Amino acid sequence: MRGPEVLVFDVNETLTDLSALAPRLADIGLPGGLLPEWFAGVLRDGIALTLAGGRADFAHVARDALLTHLARQGIPVADPGAAAAHVLGALPELPVHPDVPEGVRALHAAGHRLVTLTNGSADTSRAVLRRAGLAECFEAHLDVQGADGCWKPAPDAYAYALRETGVPAAAATLVAVHPWDIDGAARAGLGTAWLRRTPVPYPSARRPADRTAGSVADLARQLGAG
C-alpha cells in the first residue's frame, strides 16, 4: 500500500489527552468521570447541528453542554459562564499522548506532509502542538469553520482539507481515533488510519480503516518512517 502524500490528523483524543480536563470539571463541582459523557455529547450536538443545517463552533457547543450538566446535577454556581470558561480554558494547555512526539517527528522527517483538521479550534491545535515542541512538523492547522462550520464527518469538512493541501482525496489519509471520523473520511474518498488506543473493537457498521495502528509511532513504522 503506497504511503500517503498528506496525513490529516484529527486532534481531540487522537493527538491530545483529554483526561487532563477531569480536574477542571472537579473544580466546578462536576465529577471528573463525567468527562467522556460530556465530550461525546459535544460531538453529538455539533454533528446534529450540521445535519440539520445549523452552525455553531466547538466552544459554544461545549459551553452549552457544561451548563446542561451543571443544571442536571443541581450544582449551585454563582457564575455558570465563568465555570464553563474555566474548563474550556484548559484546552490549549492539554498534553499530547506520549507516543505523539516520536511518531510525528518520524513522519515529518520521512517527508510526509502533516496537517491537522479538527471540529475544535485551529488556534487550540496550534497552541497544543507548539507547547509539545511539534509546531514545525505541521504545515497547517485547519478547523471546520473553514468548511462553513460543517463538523466532521460531513463530506465538506474533508473536502476543505483537500482544497487547503492541494491534493486529491487518494493522496490524503485521515488519522483518527474515532471510528465515525474514519468512516466519514473513507466515504469522502480519503485513505484512513485508525489509532486504536483502547481495546474497544471497531464498529462493524462503519467502513473499515485502511490501516490500524496502536499509536502514532506505530503508524510511522508502518509507513516506513520509524
N, C-alpha and C positions, 0 to 999 in steps of 0.2 A: 504494500500500500504506500503510494507516494506521500511524502510529507507535505503538509500544507504550506502555502506561501504566507498566510496570515493566521495567527492564533488569536481568536477573540475571546477574552476571558470575562466570564461573569465575575462579580466582585463579592457580594454579601454571601458568606458561608463558603464560597469557593476559594477565595483568597483570604478573606478576613474571618477571624474567630469571634463570632457574636456573643460567645459566653461571657465576654468581658462586660457586657451590658447588664448582666444579672445584678451586680451590686448597685447599679444606678436605679434599677427597679426597686430594690430593697430600700434605697434611700427615700423614695417617695411613698413607701408603705405597701408596695406590691410584692408578692413573693417572687424571689428570683427564678423559681421553677416555672413561672408563667411565661418566660422568655420565648420558648418555641411556639406557644399558642399565640402570643402577641404578634410575632413576626409572620407566622402563617396567615393570621388574619389580615395583616397589612398587604401581603401579596394577594390574598383573595379579593380584598376590596379594590385594590388598584387594578387588577386584571378584570374584575367585574365592571368597573367603570369604563375600561377600554372597550369591552364587549358591548356595552350599552351606548357607546358613542360619546361618553363623558371624558373629561380630562381633569387630573389632579396630580400634583407632584408628590413624590415619596414623603417629603416632610409633612405635608398636610394630612395625608392618609395615615401616617404613623402617629401623628399627634392625636387625631380623632380616635384612633384605636386605643391609645393610652388613656384618654379621658373616659372612654367607654368602660375600660377595665376598672378605673378608679371608682366610677359610679356604681358598677355592678358589685364591687367589693364593699361598698359603703364606707370608703375611706375618706374622712374629712380632710380636705386640702384647702388651705387658705387661698392659694393661687394656683389653680389647675394648669394654667398656661405655663407658668414658671416650672411646675413639676415636670410637665412634658418636655420642656426645653432642657431641663437637667439631664434627662435620659438621652434625648437626641443629640445633645451637645457632645456626647462621648463618641459619636460615630466617626469623626475624623481622627480619633485617637485609638481606634481599635488596632489590636495587633494582627499581624498575618499569621496563618498557620505555620508551624515550624518548618515544614517541608518547602514552603513557598520560595524563600530566598535562593536556596540551592537550585531548585528547578527552573525558576525564572531566569537566573543568571546563565544557566547552562543553555537554555533555549535561545536566549539573546546572543550568547557567544557563538552559537552554531548558525546564526544568521536568520533565524525566524523573526518575522515582523510581529510584534506584540501590541495589542490594543485592549482596552477594557470597554465593556458595554454593560451598563447597569440600569436597573429600574430606579436606583437611587440617584445620587448626585455625582457628576463628574468631578466636581471640586473635592468632594469627600474622598473619592477614589484616589485622586492626585495627592491629597494630604496624607492618606494612609500609606501609600507606596513611597512617598518622599520620606516619611518617618522610618520606613523599613529599609531605606537606602537603595530602593529599586526604581526610582523615578526615571533614571537614564535608560532603563531597559524597555520602556513602553513609549511608542511614538505618539500615541493619542489616548485620551480618556474621554469616552463617549457616554452619554446617558440618553434616555428615551425622550427627553424634551426635544432633542434634535429630530425625533421621529414624530413630531406634532403631538408629543405626550402619549403615544401608544406604548403601553407597557409590553415587554416580552411576556408571553410568547407570540404576540401579534406579528404577522409577517413584515409589517412596516418597520418594526424595530431592527430586524436583521438586515433588511434592505438598506436602511440608513447606514449601518456599519459598513456594508459593501460599498456604498457610494463614497463614504469618507476614506476608505482604504484604496479604492480604485481597482478592486479585483472582482472577478466573477465569483458566484457562490461556490463553485467547485474548487476554488483556490483558497477558501477560508474554512477554518474549523472552529466551532464554538467549544470552549472548555467550561464545564459547569458541573456543580454537584447536584443540581436539581433536575430530575427526570423530565419535568414539564418543559424546562428550558431546552434540554437536549431534543425532545420531541418537536418543539417549535422550530428549532434551527434546522432539524432534518427535513421538516416539511417545507422549509424555505430554500432547501437545496444545499445547505452548508454541510460540510463534514462535521462530525461530532466526537467529542471525547468526554466520557463521564468519569468524574472523580468519585470513587466510591469510598467515602470517608467513614462510613458506618457499615455494619453487617446487613442493613436493610436491603432487600433484593430490589432489582429494577422492575418497575411495574410492567406486566405483560401487555397491557393495553397501549403502551407507548411505543413509538418507533424505536428500535434498538439503537444504541450508540455504536459508532464505527470502532471505537476503542474504549476500553475500560482501564483505568489506572487507579492505583491506591493513593497516589499523591502527585503533586506537580513534578517532583523529582523523578518519580516512576514514569510519568508521561515523557519527560525529557529523555530518559533512557530508551523508551520505546521508539522515539523519533531519532535515535542515534545521536542525541545531544548530551548524554550523561557520561 
